[in-house]
Amino acid sequence: MSTHPGLRPLVPAEQPASIGAARPSGDPPGRPVLRRERWEVRYRALVIGSDVSSVAAAVIAGNLLGFGTTIPWLGHVAPGVGILAGLLAVLGLVLCRAWDGQVLGQGAEEFSRVIRGVTTSAVALGLLGLAGEALAARPWVFGFIPVAGLLAIGGRLALRRRLHRLRADGRCALQALAVGTTESVTDLIVRTRRDHRRGWHIAGACTPSGNADGGCSEVLDVPVIGDLESVPAIARSGCFRIVAVCPTPALTPQRLHHLAWGLEDAAAELVVDPGLMEFAGPRLHIEPVDGLPLLRLTRPSFTGVSWLAKHMVDRLGALLLLLLLLIPLAFIAVAIKIDDPRGPVLFRQTRVGRHGRTFVMIKFRSMAVDAESRLRELAPADVGAGPLFKVRHDPRVTRVGAVLRRYSLDELPQLLNVLAGRMSLVGPRPPLPGEVVKFGQDARRRLLVRPGLTGLWQISGRSDLSWEQAVRLDLRYVENWSLALDAQILSKTLGAVVRSRGAY
């Protein structure tokens, strides 16, 4: 087996390995302890420190505000109850595994666990107060424990942004070994490079033949360092933290089972692609049948308490934002009228909403009055893919319109659509009727939810994305919707708007 420059030898030539090979006699018994990278230990310590500091800040603030023993609307404040509330909040985070290293730094699950931990501690304190008939628990249950949760989420967001910046520079990544066919390994490499926030660096690959297609020794500059039989021994070398198994006909269920056994001696995590694209989170469940683990995929749920909470947040959020932005909206309207007095301030366009129902979407006008009639002459300059029409440096855009588009200010009037219940704060991009006619079956699933003012498309590159990428992001949102995912998207929207990537 050959080794690639820059990688230390992985498997001694005199010790060939096979799937399910037994542990070498010189190895110590038992599963080796997973040695985390120094940056992982530091990051987890920073998260714990941030959470504990948030809880302590909420407890101190509650006691200071209740220095006169009573807070209006909340009631009596007792320092002892505040200390108990803080201890319960920390205990709730521990019990909900909010400090598990596997969820820190990516995904909505990290914030879901924080919310569950805070909610659990608030409920526990409320029940204790009810049992002891102590009204002093009320300020902490309804006031300062939720504040502690918000502070903890804010601290984690700040730490996560820092981590993602480091990962974008190629730092703080986990070495991963990709196992599968050349095609499936290539797809995984492309996805991990595109999603640098995950923090995986594919540093090696194993294919059925031990080579890439055509006898090459590399796949997208990643060295092929072995075949399927050598995976356990390569994993035991300690070079890789992740062993990612991609779909491959050569790995039958029995061979995959033996592979999992072979990796028990390695301090590496096994990740298996089940072939269910874009499904994750609460929709996937393990359903064992006579010892055989099966993946049960539930239907996407757009009802219930969480869905009702989403609509309430949409309406209240839109109303508050309209009130806060009333003066800036007026200034933008005046600027549009001064720049091009011939046309209206607002632009109205028919879009398709949930279940294919059409509605009139409102935006600030950013183009000249005759923009629609000039559309045909710009067709050769279309850089879009699929049904989307995209033109860089569109000559129809006015001077004020260019600024509005760069910072997405032209979309602010859509808050009125959100307030009317036609749109949501977070959701897929609202399509045009002409685009919907060209939709395939996969793209039509975007119509299961209300379109959004922002979404995964907005924070991931907007018009710089291809049609396939835009559909993939919208489908990911539809299939895996949750309140935590909405909160995560909203938190990233401001940064995406300021960077104005893909806005044209």
Secondary structure, 3 states (H helix, E strand, C coil): CCCCCCCCCCCCCCCCCCCCCCCCCCCCCCCCCCCCCHHHHHHHHHHHHHHHHHHHHHHHHHHHHCCCCEECCCEECCHHHHHHHHHHHHHHHHHCCCCCCCCCCCCCHHHHHHHHHHHHHHHHHHHHHHHCCCHHHHHHHHHHHHHHHHHHHHHHHHHHHHHHHHHHCCCCCEEEEEECCHHHHHHHHHHHHHCHHHCEEEEEEECCCCCCHHHCCEECCEEEEECHHHHHHHHHCCCCCEEEECCCCCCCHHHHHHHHHHHHHCCCEEEECCCCCCCCHHHEEEEEECCEEEEEECCCCCCCHHHHHHHHHHHHHHHHHHHHCHHHHHHHHHHHHHHCCCCCCEEEEEEECHHHCEEEEEEECCECCCCCCCCHHHHHHCCCCCCCCCCCCCCCECHHHHHHHHCCHHHCCHHHHHHCCCCEEECCCCCCHHHHHCCCHHHHHHHHCCCEEECHHHHCCHHHCCHHHHHHHHHHHHHCCCHHHHHHHHHHHHHHHHHCCCCC
